[in-house]
Amino acid sequence: MHPAFSILFFTTLAGAAQGLVVALALAVLFGLGLAPGFLTLALGVAEVLLAAGLAASFMHLGRKSRAWRAVLMWRTSWMSREVIVLPGFIALVALWWLSLHFGAGAPWSWLLPALVLCGAVALWYCTAMIYACLRFIEEWAHPLTIVNFTLIGLSSGLVLACAMAALAGESRFVQLFGPWALAATLAAWAARGGALRRNAAIRHKSTLQSATGIRAEKLVQKSMGMSAGSFNTREFFHGATLAALRNMKLGFLLLTFVLPSLLLLWGVASGAVWPWLLAVLVQAPGLLAERWFFFAQAKHPQNLYYQVVS
């Protein structure tokens, strides 16, 4: 598949915001006693990330004025459900921020964190199911897609939350959630590695023989099937070489999981601020690379006809 950068930015920004809000909600529900200034600032950052992700998703639309029509198929479409859940989640985070800003007391002090926690989980599920429900793209059609969207978002959000807490002097938050950030990153690494191993072992149901009806034992594609580019060649194939794919996979594994895990271990052990900040800076490009590879590795069956240039 051809990775659209608007979707890369949307899924990574929204995922990190969801993880950040989950960390804040759990801290409040556990009675950690966060400073109001830190909590409102962190919620503001989450809201900015969500708004930026929403804006990025609009760039993917051909006719943006018709975006509202996406909600009409909510009974059958996971994308429609995501379009409904995302603004609702943004509204809940904004309402929580406003309740803190204007000093609203109970029951908002526990109800809104609980609601945004549920909203974050629902949004992860809806976003992941857009891809996991596509049975003809075998790299995506697996529960690991849902697990990876959730764990990677949780990892990036927890790392960001701990970095902000370390800067703000919220040492109790870092002490409690720092190990959880490391655990989430390691779990995301294990789940993503499992998905990579599974996808490498896939024997696709559709082959050149089944696509063309030619039963020859050895069949080799020599041309994309047309003399010039088309929608098919632009939207369903990334155009990168096998060497570029290998380098991208190595790069995102290092930047998203390996180096952040080492930095988080340093931060948990030393209590210093710099490891958390470095982890955020290192992980950010890794998240985009991971999501690019997620789309690029998926093999659409139509590429049996169009992916090779003679």
Residue frames relative to the residue before (quaternion, step in Angstrom):
aa qw qx qy qz dx dy dz
M 1.0000 0.0000 0.0000 0.0000 0.00 0.00 0.00
H 0.4314 -0.6796 0.5306 0.2653 3.54 -1.24 0.48
P 0.3246 -0.7744 0.5059 0.1978 3.62 -0.46 1.16
A 0.2498 -0.7476 0.5991 0.1403 3.57 -0.80 1.05
F 0.4481 -0.7303 0.4393 0.2698 3.59 -0.60 1.11
S 0.5744 0.5752 -0.3934 0.4295 3.61 1.11 -0.48
I 0.6741 0.4709 -0.2920 0.4884 3.60 1.00 -0.79
L 0.5937 0.5565 -0.3681 0.4498 3.60 1.06 -0.66
F 0.6938 0.4685 -0.2756 0.4725 3.56 0.85 -0.98
F 0.6408 0.5320 -0.3365 0.4394 3.59 0.94 -0.82
T 0.7260 0.4506 -0.2702 0.4437 3.59 0.69 -1.03
T 0.6805 0.4750 -0.3075 0.4656 3.61 0.99 -0.72
L 0.6707 0.4870 -0.3057 0.4685 3.61 0.93 -0.85
A 0.6795 0.4770 -0.2957 0.4726 3.57 0.87 -0.93
G 0.6405 0.5359 -0.3302 0.4400 3.60 0.98 -0.79
A 0.6620 0.4926 -0.3030 0.4768 3.57 0.95 -0.85
A 0.6356 0.5232 -0.3241 0.4661 3.58 1.02 -0.81
Q 0.6404 0.5201 -0.3246 0.4626 3.58 0.97 -0.81
G 0.6638 0.5001 -0.3029 0.4664 3.58 0.93 -0.88
L 0.6320 0.5284 -0.3232 0.4657 3.57 1.05 -0.78
V 0.6788 0.4824 -0.2909 0.4712 3.59 0.90 -0.91
V 0.6129 0.5428 -0.3468 0.4577 3.60 1.03 -0.74
A 0.6561 0.5084 -0.3130 0.4617 3.60 0.92 -0.89
L 0.6708 0.4925 -0.2983 0.4674 3.59 0.92 -0.89
A 0.6539 0.5179 -0.3153 0.4526 3.58 0.96 -0.87
L 0.6638 0.4932 -0.3082 0.4702 3.58 0.94 -0.84
A 0.6248 0.5378 -0.3424 0.4507 3.59 1.02 -0.76
V 0.6694 0.4857 -0.2977 0.4767 3.59 0.97 -0.83
L 0.6817 0.4908 -0.2910 0.4580 3.58 0.90 -0.91
F 0.6634 0.4776 -0.2961 0.4941 3.59 1.17 -0.55
G 0.4465 -0.7142 0.4355 0.3175 3.58 1.30 -0.09
L 0.2192 0.8220 -0.5023 0.1546 3.57 1.04 0.75
G 0.3639 -0.7672 0.4698 0.2414 3.60 1.16 -0.38
L 0.1230 0.8149 -0.5516 0.1283 3.57 0.76 1.05
A 0.5526 -0.5905 0.4709 0.3524 3.54 -1.17 0.62
P 0.5405 -0.6486 0.4197 0.3332 3.64 -0.84 0.89
G 0.6340 0.5451 -0.3367 0.4330 3.57 1.02 -0.76
F 0.6649 0.4892 -0.3052 0.4749 3.58 0.95 -0.85
L 0.6598 0.5257 -0.3127 0.4365 3.57 0.92 -0.92
T 0.6805 0.4721 -0.2987 0.4742 3.60 0.89 -0.88
L 0.6337 0.5237 -0.3366 0.4592 3.60 1.02 -0.75
A 0.6764 0.4934 -0.2965 0.4595 3.59 0.88 -0.93
L 0.6442 0.4993 -0.3217 0.4818 3.59 1.01 -0.76
G 0.6218 0.5377 -0.3359 0.4597 3.58 1.07 -0.68
V 0.6348 0.5119 -0.3217 0.4812 3.57 1.03 -0.79
A 0.6410 0.5215 -0.3218 0.4622 3.60 0.96 -0.85
E 0.6583 0.5077 -0.3078 0.4626 3.57 0.97 -0.87
V 0.6335 0.5193 -0.3308 0.4686 3.60 1.01 -0.76
L 0.6516 0.5104 -0.3151 0.4643 3.59 0.95 -0.87
L 0.6574 0.5026 -0.3110 0.4674 3.58 0.96 -0.85
A 0.6574 0.5013 -0.3125 0.4678 3.60 0.94 -0.85
A 0.6463 0.5061 -0.3193 0.4734 3.59 1.01 -0.79
G 0.6427 0.5148 -0.3216 0.4675 3.57 1.02 -0.76
L 0.6411 0.5169 -0.3177 0.4699 3.57 1.01 -0.83
A 0.6485 0.5087 -0.3157 0.4700 3.58 0.98 -0.84
A 0.6424 0.5218 -0.3233 0.4589 3.60 1.01 -0.81
S 0.6446 0.5301 -0.3311 0.4404 3.58 0.99 -0.79
F 0.6132 0.5571 -0.3491 0.4379 3.60 1.10 -0.61
M 0.6040 0.5773 -0.3554 0.4190 3.57 1.13 -0.61
H 0.6231 0.5549 -0.3317 0.4403 3.58 1.23 -0.40
L 0.6110 0.5864 -0.3419 0.4073 3.59 1.23 -0.37
G 0.4702 -0.6731 0.4953 0.2839 3.55 -1.04 0.79
R 0.7799 0.0816 -0.0251 0.6201 3.58 0.91 -0.98
K 0.2722 -0.8240 0.4797 0.1299 3.54 -0.03 1.36
S 0.5996 0.5780 -0.3672 0.4142 3.60 1.11 -0.53
R 0.7006 0.4432 -0.2665 0.4917 3.56 1.20 -0.36
A 0.3050 0.7929 -0.4868 0.2032 3.59 1.24 0.25
W 0.6040 0.5938 -0.3589 0.3921 3.59 1.06 -0.72
R 0.5916 0.5992 -0.3651 0.3971 3.58 1.15 -0.52
A 0.5196 0.6645 -0.4077 0.3497 3.58 1.22 -0.37
V 0.6552 0.5329 -0.3236 0.4265 3.61 1.10 -0.56
L 0.5417 0.6814 -0.3885 0.3021 3.59 1.17 -0.42
M 0.7327 0.4153 -0.2285 0.4882 3.60 1.11 -0.59
W 0.2126 0.8383 -0.4861 0.1258 3.59 1.15 0.52
R 0.5961 0.5865 -0.3749 0.4002 3.62 1.12 -0.47
T 0.8156 0.2399 -0.0974 0.5174 3.58 1.04 -0.70
S 0.7307 0.4389 -0.2275 0.4709 3.62 1.14 -0.50
W 0.3879 -0.7160 0.5336 0.2284 3.55 -0.84 1.00
M 0.5902 0.5548 -0.3779 0.4483 3.57 1.11 -0.49
S 0.6359 0.5149 -0.3274 0.4727 3.59 1.01 -0.79
R 0.6501 0.5111 -0.3165 0.4647 3.57 0.99 -0.80
E 0.6281 0.5185 -0.3354 0.4735 3.58 1.06 -0.72
V 0.6393 0.5360 -0.3189 0.4498 3.57 1.01 -0.85
I 0.6623 0.4768 -0.2989 0.4947 3.59 1.14 -0.57
V 0.6959 0.4931 -0.2783 0.4417 3.57 0.88 -0.99
L 0.6410 0.5679 -0.3408 0.3879 3.62 0.90 -0.87
P 0.6973 0.4270 -0.3078 0.4866 3.68 0.71 -0.85
G 0.6130 0.5471 -0.3514 0.4489 3.59 1.09 -0.66
F 0.6560 0.5009 -0.3039 0.4759 3.55 1.02 -0.82
I 0.6303 0.5230 -0.3268 0.4716 3.58 1.00 -0.82
A 0.6546 0.5131 -0.3078 0.4619 3.58 0.99 -0.84
L 0.6433 0.5177 -0.3254 0.4608 3.61 0.99 -0.77
V 0.6473 0.5010 -0.3211 0.4763 3.60 0.95 -0.84
A 0.6493 0.5087 -0.3163 0.4686 3.60 0.99 -0.83
L 0.6503 0.5169 -0.3153 0.4588 3.58 0.99 -0.82
W 0.6276 0.5204 -0.3291 0.4765 3.58 1.05 -0.76
W 0.6446 0.5167 -0.3190 0.4644 3.58 0.95 -0.89
L 0.6705 0.4993 -0.3001 0.4595 3.58 0.92 -0.90
S 0.6403 0.5261 -0.3330 0.4499 3.59 0.98 -0.78
L 0.6540 0.4855 -0.3104 0.4901 3.59 1.09 -0.69
H 0.6554 0.5388 -0.3130 0.4268 3.54 0.97 -0.91
F 0.7675 0.3326 -0.1772 0.5186 3.57 1.03 -0.82
G 0.5327 -0.7015 0.3685 0.2973 3.55 1.26 0.38
A 0.2369 0.7793 -0.5456 0.1972 3.60 0.99 0.74
G 0.3315 -0.7695 0.5183 0.1717 3.58 -0.93 0.86
A 0.7852 -0.2420 0.2248 0.5238 3.55 -1.23 -0.58
P 0.5841 -0.1422 -0.7948 -0.0833 1.61 -2.20 1.25
W 0.4110 0.7402 -0.4623 0.2636 3.62 1.25 -0.04
S 0.5893 0.6170 -0.3657 0.3718 3.58 1.08 -0.64
W 0.7732 0.2604 -0.1716 0.5522 3.60 1.15 -0.48
L 0.6224 0.5773 -0.3477 0.3979 3.60 1.08 -0.67
L 0.6958 0.4766 -0.2910 0.4517 3.60 0.82 -0.94
P 0.6329 0.4986 -0.3587 0.4713 3.66 0.92 -0.67
A 0.6437 0.5145 -0.3267 0.4629 3.60 0.99 -0.76
L 0.6666 0.5039 -0.3051 0.4568 3.59 0.98 -0.83
V 0.6784 0.4692 -0.3097 0.4730 3.61 0.90 -0.82
L 0.5760 0.5656 -0.3745 0.4561 3.59 1.15 -0.53
C 0.6689 0.4784 -0.2830 0.4936 3.58 0.95 -0.90
G 0.6478 0.5330 -0.3172 0.4424 3.58 1.01 -0.81
A 0.6388 0.5248 -0.3278 0.4572 3.59 1.00 -0.80
V 0.6595 0.4993 -0.3076 0.4703 3.59 0.93 -0.88
A 0.6544 0.5155 -0.3113 0.4574 3.59 0.95 -0.88
L 0.6643 0.5018 -0.3083 0.4603 3.59 0.98 -0.82
W 0.6131 0.5306 -0.3475 0.4710 3.60 1.00 -0.74
Y 0.6796 0.5011 -0.2939 0.4479 3.56 0.87 -0.96
C 0.6699 0.4988 -0.3055 0.4573 3.59 0.86 -0.90
T 0.6618 0.5083 -0.3093 0.4560 3.59 0.90 -0.91
A 0.6908 0.4791 -0.2854 0.4602 3.58 0.86 -0.94
M 0.6638 0.5237 -0.3125 0.4330 3.59 0.99 -0.79
I 0.4912 0.6328 -0.4413 0.4045 3.61 1.19 -0.29
Y 0.7528 0.3588 -0.1818 0.5210 3.57 1.05 -0.83
A 0.6622 0.5277 -0.3168 0.4274 3.59 0.95 -0.82
C 0.6571 0.5268 -0.3180 0.4354 3.62 1.12 -0.52
L 0.5845 0.5871 -0.3727 0.4181 3.62 1.25 -0.23
R 0.2227 -0.8340 0.4909 0.1175 3.57 0.08 1.29
F 0.6536 0.5290 -0.3320 0.4275 3.61 1.07 -0.59
I 0.6612 0.3740 -0.3156 0.5686 3.61 1.28 -0.10
E 0.2493 -0.8506 0.4469 0.1210 3.52 0.14 1.36
E 0.5795 0.5817 -0.3833 0.4229 3.61 1.15 -0.47
W 0.7314 0.4169 -0.2271 0.4895 3.60 1.11 -0.61
A 0.6621 0.5599 -0.3052 0.3938 3.57 1.04 -0.80
H 0.5331 0.5853 -0.4175 0.4459 3.55 0.51 1.22
P 0.5941 -0.5906 0.4027 0.3689 3.64 -1.07 0.63
L 0.5580 0.6152 -0.3987 0.3890 3.61 1.13 -0.47
T 0.5531 0.5944 -0.4001 0.4250 3.60 1.16 -0.46
I 0.6670 0.4818 -0.2915 0.4879 3.58 0.94 -0.89
V 0.6468 0.5263 -0.3155 0.4529 3.57 0.94 -0.90
N 0.6954 0.4851 -0.2871 0.4457 3.58 0.87 -0.92
F 0.6220 0.5232 -0.3499 0.4658 3.61 0.95 -0.76
T 0.6907 0.4856 -0.2841 0.4543 3.57 0.92 -0.91
L 0.7222 0.4552 -0.2666 0.4473 3.58 0.74 -1.02
I 0.6517 0.4980 -0.3309 0.4667 3.61 0.96 -0.74
G 0.6418 0.5034 -0.3212 0.4811 3.58 1.01 -0.75
L 0.6530 0.5092 -0.3100 0.4672 3.57 0.98 -0.84
S 0.6422 0.5251 -0.3233 0.4552 3.58 0.96 -0.84
S 0.7021 0.4630 -0.2834 0.4607 3.60 0.76 -1.02
G 0.6593 0.5075 -0.3160 0.4560 3.60 1.01 -0.73
L 0.6602 0.4989 -0.3094 0.4684 3.59 0.97 -0.80
V 0.6286 0.5223 -0.3359 0.4682 3.58 1.02 -0.77
L 0.6627 0.4931 -0.3018 0.4760 3.58 0.94 -0.87
A 0.6475 0.5226 -0.3220 0.4516 3.60 0.94 -0.86
C 0.6820 0.4799 -0.2941 0.4670 3.59 0.90 -0.87
A 0.6212 0.5315 -0.3438 0.4620 3.60 1.06 -0.69
M 0.6707 0.4836 -0.2959 0.4783 3.57 0.94 -0.86
A 0.6505 0.5128 -0.3144 0.4638 3.57 1.01 -0.80
A 0.6367 0.5268 -0.3274 0.4582 3.57 1.01 -0.79
L 0.6560 0.5021 -0.3059 0.4732 3.57 1.01 -0.80
A 0.7156 0.4514 -0.2423 0.4748 3.58 1.05 -0.82
G 0.5100 -0.6697 0.4094 0.3518 3.59 1.25 -0.06
E 0.4295 0.6797 -0.4777 0.3539 3.60 1.21 0.45
S 0.1003 -0.8594 0.4999 0.0378 3.55 0.47 1.25
R 0.6208 0.5479 -0.3521 0.4363 3.60 1.03 -0.69
F 0.6228 0.5334 -0.3342 0.4646 3.56 1.04 -0.77
V 0.6768 0.4868 -0.2949 0.4668 3.59 0.87 -0.95
Q 0.6457 0.5267 -0.3248 0.4474 3.59 0.96 -0.81
L 0.7099 0.4481 -0.2613 0.4764 3.58 1.00 -0.81
F 0.8038 0.3229 -0.1519 0.4759 3.57 0.75 -1.05
G 0.4755 0.6731 -0.4428 0.3533 3.61 1.21 -0.18
P 0.6837 0.4517 -0.2986 0.4893 3.64 0.82 -0.88
W 0.6363 0.5201 -0.3354 0.4606 3.59 1.07 -0.67
A 0.6082 0.5366 -0.3511 0.4679 3.59 1.08 -0.63
L 0.6498 0.5001 -0.3066 0.4834 3.56 1.01 -0.84
A 0.6599 0.5083 -0.3094 0.4587 3.59 0.93 -0.89
A 0.6561 0.5080 -0.3132 0.4619 3.60 0.97 -0.84
T 0.6482 0.5144 -0.3182 0.4626 3.59 1.02 -0.79
L 0.6601 0.4914 -0.3038 0.4801 3.59 0.97 -0.82
A 0.6468 0.5088 -0.3186 0.4705 3.59 1.01 -0.81
A 0.6444 0.5090 -0.3189 0.4733 3.59 1.01 -0.81
W 0.6153 0.5427 -0.3296 0.4672 3.57 1.07 -0.78
A 0.6760 0.4933 -0.2928 0.4626 3.59 0.88 -0.94
A 0.6802 0.4871 -0.2940 0.4623 3.59 0.92 -0.90
R 0.6658 0.4870 -0.3100 0.4727 3.60 0.95 -0.83
G 0.6250 0.5255 -0.3357 0.4697 3.56 1.06 -0.70
G 0.6310 0.5275 -0.3272 0.4654 3.57 1.04 -0.76
A 0.6521 0.5044 -0.3136 0.4711 3.58 1.00 -0.80
L 0.6368 0.5244 -0.3314 0.4579 3.59 1.00 -0.77
R 0.6652 0.4931 -0.3086 0.4682 3.59 0.94 -0.85
R 0.6357 0.5235 -0.3272 0.4633 3.58 1.01 -0.82
N 0.6968 0.4851 -0.2866 0.4439 3.58 0.81 -0.98
A 0.6329 0.5323 -0.3368 0.4502 3.58 1.08 -0.67
A 0.7178 0.4437 -0.2437 0.4781 3.59 1.15 -0.60
I 0.4400 0.7122 -0.4584 0.2984 3.62 1.24 -0.05
R 0.1374 -0.7314 0.6611 0.0958 3.53 -1.08 0.82
H 0.3233 -0.8130 0.4501 0.1790 3.54 -0.09 1.32
K 0.5246 -0.6500 0.4639 0.2951 3.52 -1.10 0.84
S 0.7135 0.3787 -0.2372 0.5397 3.57 1.07 -0.72
T 0.0312 -0.7889 0.6132 -0.0240 3.56 -0.89 1.00
L 0.6836 -0.4400 0.3580 0.4594 3.55 -1.28 0.05
Q 0.6348 0.5357 -0.3327 0.4465 3.57 1.05 -0.74
S 0.7087 0.4436 -0.2756 0.4744 3.59 0.85 -0.92
A 0.6481 0.5300 -0.3223 0.4418 3.59 1.09 -0.64
T 0.7783 0.3452 -0.1746 0.4946 3.59 0.97 -0.83
G 0.4317 -0.6971 0.4677 0.3300 3.56 1.19 -0.44
I 0.5308 0.6003 -0.4164 0.4295 3.59 1.25 0.13
R 0.2609 -0.8278 0.4845 0.1092 3.58 -0.51 1.16
A 0.3131 0.7608 -0.5158 0.2390 3.59 1.18 0.33
E 0.5421 -0.6436 0.4327 0.3235 3.57 -0.99 0.84
K 0.7749 0.1762 -0.1024 0.5983 3.58 1.03 -0.77
L 0.0714 0.7889 -0.5990 0.1169 3.54 -0.62 1.22
V 0.0725 -0.8165 0.5727 -0.0132 3.59 -0.70 1.12
Q 0.3430 -0.7341 0.5523 0.1960 3.56 -0.93 0.95
K 0.1459 -0.8217 0.5492 0.0440 3.57 -0.84 1.01
S 0.7960 0.1925 -0.0851 0.5676 3.61 1.19 -0.41
M 0.5340 -0.6317 0.4591 0.3242 3.56 -1.20 0.51
G 0.5957 -0.6199 0.3507 0.3715 3.60 1.20 -0.04
M 0.7784 0.1459 -0.1211 0.5984 3.60 1.24 0.06
S 0.5715 -0.6512 0.3981 0.3015 3.55 -1.19 0.53
A 0.7844 0.1935 -0.1135 0.5782 3.61 1.23 -0.29
G 0.6550 -0.5270 0.3717 0.3938 3.53 -1.28 0.26
S 0.0815 -0.7814 0.6181 0.0282 3.54 -1.27 0.48
F 0.7299 -0.3635 0.3138 0.4865 3.57 -1.31 -0.13
N 0.6452 0.5434 -0.3204 0.4311 3.58 0.96 -0.87
T 0.7228 0.4364 -0.2598 0.4686 3.58 0.87 -0.89
R 0.6681 0.4976 -0.3071 0.4601 3.59 1.17 -0.51
E 0.7947 0.3901 -0.1697 0.4329 3.59 0.77 -1.01
F 0.7737 0.3686 -0.1908 0.4786 3.60 1.09 -0.52
F 0.7492 0.2769 -0.2069 0.5650 3.59 1.24 0.17
H 0.4417 -0.7455 0.4480 0.2203 3.56 -0.80 1.06
G 0.3852 -0.7579 0.4558 0.2635 3.60 1.14 -0.52
A 0.5285 0.6331 -0.4127 0.3866 3.62 1.25 0.01
T 0.5093 -0.6394 0.4839 0.3125 3.55 -1.20 0.56
L 0.6561 -0.4968 0.3842 0.4184 3.56 -1.28 0.26
A 0.6231 0.5362 -0.3379 0.4583 3.60 1.06 -0.73
A 0.6446 0.5110 -0.3210 0.4694 3.61 1.00 -0.80
L 0.6380 0.5213 -0.3269 0.4630 3.59 1.01 -0.76
R 0.6499 0.5097 -0.3170 0.4662 3.58 0.94 -0.84
N 0.6693 0.4942 -0.3011 0.4660 3.58 0.93 -0.87
M 0.6389 0.5198 -0.3264 0.4637 3.58 1.03 -0.77
K 0.6438 0.5149 -0.3269 0.4620 3.58 0.97 -0.79
L 0.6574 0.4938 -0.3099 0.4775 3.58 0.90 -0.87
G 0.6605 0.5261 -0.3087 0.4377 3.58 0.95 -0.88
F 0.7153 0.4367 -0.2904 0.4619 3.61 0.78 -0.88
L 0.5993 0.5443 -0.3746 0.4518 3.61 1.08 -0.53
L 0.6695 0.4920 -0.2952 0.4719 3.57 1.00 -0.83
L 0.7558 0.4255 -0.2238 0.4445 3.57 0.77 -1.06
T 0.7169 0.4507 -0.2626 0.4625 3.59 1.00 -0.72
F 0.8296 0.2357 -0.0808 0.4997 3.57 0.95 -0.85
V 0.7324 0.4623 -0.2774 0.4158 3.60 0.58 -1.12
L 0.7417 0.4081 -0.2401 0.4751 3.59 0.59 -1.11
P 0.6485 0.4941 -0.3470 0.4636 3.67 0.88 -0.71
S 0.6230 0.5388 -0.3521 0.4445 3.62 0.99 -0.71
L 0.6583 0.4971 -0.3077 0.4741 3.58 0.97 -0.85
L 0.6657 0.4971 -0.3016 0.4678 3.58 0.98 -0.84
L 0.6471 0.5086 -0.3205 0.4688 3.59 1.02 -0.77
L 0.6199 0.5316 -0.3368 0.4687 3.56 1.05 -0.74
W 0.6319 0.5163 -0.3101 0.4878 3.55 1.06 -0.81
G 0.6793 0.4997 -0.2955 0.4489 3.58 0.88 -0.90
V 0.6558 0.5023 -0.3105 0.4703 3.59 0.97 -0.84
A 0.7060 0.4777 -0.2697 0.4479 3.57 0.92 -0.91
S 0.7758 0.3803 -0.1867 0.4677 3.59 0.94 -0.88
G 0.3399 -0.7441 0.5052 0.2748 3.58 1.10 -0.63
A 0.4508 0.6922 -0.4506 0.3385 3.59 1.26 0.24
V 0.5387 -0.6366 0.4584 0.3072 3.55 -1.28 0.45
W 0.6380 0.6040 -0.3308 0.3445 3.58 0.90 -0.96
P 0.6310 0.5387 -0.3731 0.4153 3.66 0.86 -0.70
W 0.6545 0.5139 -0.3196 0.4532 3.58 1.02 -0.76
L 0.6556 0.5016 -0.3122 0.4702 3.57 0.98 -0.81
L 0.6527 0.5045 -0.3091 0.4731 3.58 0.99 -0.84
A 0.6218 0.5488 -0.3433 0.4408 3.58 1.02 -0.76
V 0.6409 0.5117 -0.3234 0.4720 3.60 1.01 -0.81
L 0.6873 0.4932 -0.2848 0.4508 3.59 0.88 -0.95
V 0.6694 0.4871 -0.2949 0.4772 3.58 1.03 -0.77
Q 0.7101 0.4916 -0.2744 0.4229 3.56 0.87 -0.94
A 0.5722 0.6397 -0.3815 0.3433 3.60 1.04 -0.72
P 0.7158 0.3932 -0.2876 0.5003 3.68 0.71 -0.86
G 0.5944 0.5758 -0.3620 0.4290 3.58 1.12 -0.56
L 0.6276 0.5385 -0.3330 0.4530 3.58 1.06 -0.75
L 0.6594 0.4908 -0.3078 0.4791 3.59 0.98 -0.81
A 0.6485 0.5099 -0.3193 0.4664 3.58 1.02 -0.79
E 0.6377 0.5270 -0.3290 0.4553 3.58 1.00 -0.80
R 0.6873 0.4719 -0.2927 0.4681 3.57 0.88 -0.89
W 0.5914 0.5467 -0.3636 0.4681 3.61 1.10 -0.64
F 0.6810 0.4833 -0.2923 0.4660 3.58 0.87 -0.93
F 0.5817 0.5840 -0.3682 0.4302 3.60 1.07 -0.71
F 0.7142 0.4216 -0.2541 0.4976 3.58 0.91 -0.87
A 0.6849 0.5108 -0.3038 0.4217 3.58 0.86 -0.92
Q 0.6584 0.5259 -0.3233 0.4306 3.60 1.02 -0.69
A 0.5827 0.5945 -0.3747 0.4081 3.59 1.16 -0.54
K 0.2019 -0.7964 0.5650 0.0761 3.57 -0.78 1.07
H 0.2448 -0.7676 0.5795 0.1230 3.54 -0.41 1.26
P 0.5489 -0.6463 0.4081 0.3383 3.63 -0.86 0.88
Q 0.6019 0.5793 -0.3776 0.3995 3.62 1.05 -0.59
N 0.5784 0.6048 -0.3796 0.3944 3.59 1.19 -0.39
L 0.4573 0.6488 -0.4574 0.4008 3.56 1.27 -0.04
Y 0.7156 0.4068 -0.2364 0.5162 3.59 1.20 -0.50
Y 0.8491 0.3064 -0.0766 0.4235 3.56 0.81 -1.06
Q 0.5902 0.6540 -0.3786 0.2839 3.62 1.06 -0.35
V 0.7057 0.4529 -0.2721 0.4720 3.62 1.08 -0.51
V 0.2262 -0.7536 0.6052 0.1209 3.54 -0.95 0.96
S 0.4088 -0.7370 0.4822 0.2391 3.60 -0.71 1.05
